[in-house]
Structures are given as C-alpha cells and as structure tokens.
C-alpha cells in the first residue's frame, strides 16, 4: 500500500482547561495511530483568534499541526474519529 504524506491542522477549544495543549497532543496522536496513520512531526502553533468565529462564545482556538503519513483512506477515518471528540472544533487535512 502506498503511503502518502499529509499535513493535518487541528483546532481545539481550550476553554476551561489548564495545560490543555500538553494533554491534547498525546490524545490527538493516539487518534491518528488508531486511524492507521503515523505521526512524523508535531508543532503547537498556539492560540489564535478566528477571522470568522462560528459562535460568540468561542472566538479563538489552539492550533496544532501534525505531519502524518498513511494510506489514501486515512484522512477520512481520522476526520470521522475526530468528529466524536467534543474539544476538537476544526480539522483541515491536506496532502503534502
């Protein structure tokens, strides 16, 4: 099976949690491994304000970028798994 490289940017809601990024990185990495993906690099990009907030309560989010590799169906499986996580707000997966 051909492995492809992807860049996944995951935005999560850190409201009400202290040290949330340190806790979320291993949890999100586990979701990637469960989706048959392999994490090659993780970069915490910090908290950023949204240009177009979806709600008045959440005007910013914590951005974490993963470089991952996996088969062509891995991004679909990963998005399905992350849709069940309540703290994850947005997911962008693009082929590298």
VOPAGU-2260 file (C-alpha; in pm, 1 decimal, decimal comma):
REM VOPAGU-2260
SITE   aa  ch    i         X         Y         Z
SITE  UNK   A    0       0,0       0,0       0,0
SITE  UNK   A    1     131,5     343,1     -92,6
SITE  UNK   A    2     191,7     578,4     195,9
SITE  UNK   A    3     112,8     941,5     140,1
SITE  UNK   A    4     222,7    1240,9     344,6
SITE  UNK   A    5     -36,6    1476,3     489,9
SITE  UNK   A    6     -41,5    1797,1     689,4
SITE  UNK   A    7    -322,6    1797,1     945,6
SITE  UNK   A    8    -414,5    2115,4    1129,3
SITE  UNK   A    9    -643,3    2052,8    1423,4
SITE  UNK   A   10    -807,4    2337,6    1614,0
SITE  UNK   A   11    -947,8    2264,5    1956,0
SITE  UNK   A   12   -1132,8    2452,9    2224,4
SITE  UNK   A   13    -909,9    2507,8    2528,1
SITE  UNK   A   14   -1169,9    2689,7    2738,7
SITE  UNK   A   15   -1192,1    2557,6    3091,9
SITE  UNK   A   16    -873,7    2350,5    3075,2
SITE  UNK   A   17    -530,2    2432,9    3214,2
SITE  UNK   A   18    -232,5    2288,8    3026,8
SITE  UNK   A   19    -470,9    2158,0    2764,6
SITE  UNK   A   20    -224,6    2151,1    2475,2
SITE  UNK   A   21      10,5    1922,1    2668,4
SITE  UNK   A   22    -281,3    1688,1    2732,6
SITE  UNK   A   23    -433,4    1707,3    2383,4
SITE  UNK   A   24    -120,8    1632,3    2176,4
SITE  UNK   A   25     -86,1    1270,9    2300,1
SITE  UNK   A   26    -462,6    1221,1    2273,4
SITE  UNK   A   27    -473,9    1351,5    1914,6
SITE  UNK   A   28    -164,5    1145,2    1826,3
SITE  UNK   A   29    -348,4     838,6    1955,2
SITE  UNK   A   30    -644,5     917,9    1727,0
SITE  UNK   A   31    -402,6     936,5    1432,9
SITE  UNK   A   32    -246,6     599,7    1522,3
SITE  UNK   A   33    -595,3     447,6    1562,5
SITE  UNK   A   34    -671,5     567,6    1208,6
SITE  UNK   A   35    -366,1     374,2    1084,6
SITE  UNK   A   36    -158,5     688,9    1043,5
SITE  UNK   A   37     194,5     763,2    1155,9
SITE  UNK   A   38     290,5    1093,9    1319,6
SITE  UNK   A   39     625,3    1225,9    1196,5
SITE  UNK   A   40     621,0    1578,7    1343,5
SITE  UNK   A   41     402,3    1782,7    1581,1
SITE  UNK   A   42     400,9    2161,1    1609,9
SITE  UNK   A   43     193,0    2350,8    1864,1
SITE  UNK   A   44     114,8    2681,2    1693,2
SITE  UNK   A   45     -55,7    2834,9    1996,4
SITE  UNK   A   46    -381,4    3021,7    2036,8
SITE  UNK   A   47    -510,2    3234,6    1750,8
SITE  UNK   A   48    -819,5    3449,1    1705,9
SITE  UNK   A   49   -1060,6    3334,2    1434,4
SITE  UNK   A   50   -1122,2    3569,6    1143,4
SITE  UNK   A   51   -1479,2    3438,9    1124,1
SITE  UNK   A   52   -1590,3    3292,8    1459,8
SITE  UNK   A   53   -1867,3    3034,4    1438,0
SITE  UNK   A   54   -2005,3    3135,8    1777,0
SITE  UNK   A   55   -1980,5    3432,1    2012,4
SITE  UNK   A   56   -1854,0    3210,3    2293,6
SITE  UNK   A   57   -1556,6    3074,3    2100,8
SITE  UNK   A   58   -1354,9    3348,6    1933,3
SITE  UNK   A   59   -1017,2    3171,6    1937,9
SITE  UNK   A   60    -871,2    2823,0    1938,1
SITE  UNK   A   61    -546,8    2635,8    1986,8
SITE  UNK   A   62    -387,8    2525,5    1659,5
SITE  UNK   A   63    -180,2    2206,7    1647,8
SITE  UNK   A   64     -21,3    2092,3    1324,1
SITE  UNK   A   65      71,4    1727,7    1259,4
SITE  UNK   A   66     281,0    1590,8     976,3
SITE  UNK   A   67     141,5    1241,9     920,9
SITE  UNK   A   68     167,8     958,8     673,0
SITE  UNK   A   69     -80,1     688,8     584,0
SITE  UNK   A   70    -285,5     535,9     305,9
SITE  UNK   A   71    -535,3     729,6      94,6
SITE  UNK   A   72    -830,3     644,4     323,5
SITE  UNK   A   73    -658,3     751,4     646,4
SITE  UNK   A   74    -775,8    1118,3     633,9
SITE  UNK   A   75   -1140,1    1007,6     612,5
SITE  UNK   A   76   -1101,2     770,0     906,9
SITE  UNK   A   77    -923,8    1039,2    1108,3
SITE  UNK   A   78   -1192,8    1301,6    1042,8
SITE  UNK   A   79   -1459,9    1050,4    1148,0
SITE  UNK   A   80   -1278,9     978,9    1475,5
SITE  UNK   A   81   -1212,7    1346,4    1548,6
SITE  UNK   A   82   -1576,5    1438,9    1485,0
SITE  UNK   A   83   -1660,6    1243,8    1802,4
SITE  UNK   A   84   -1416,7    1444,5    2016,8
SITE  UNK   A   85   -1602,2    1735,9    2179,2
SITE  UNK   A   86   -1295,6    1957,8    2225,6
SITE  UNK   A   87   -1197,5    1946,1    1855,1
SITE  UNK   A   88   -1350,8    2240,1    1669,9
SITE  UNK   A   89   -1197,8    2226,8    1321,9
SITE  UNK   A   90    -989,5    1981,9    1119,0
SITE  UNK   A   91    -801,4    2051,3     796,6
SITE  UNK   A   92    -609,7    1768,6     630,7
SITE  UNK   A   93    -420,1    1839,2     310,6
SITE  UNK   A   94    -185,7    1628,9     103,6
SITE  UNK   A   95     173,0    1740,3     132,0
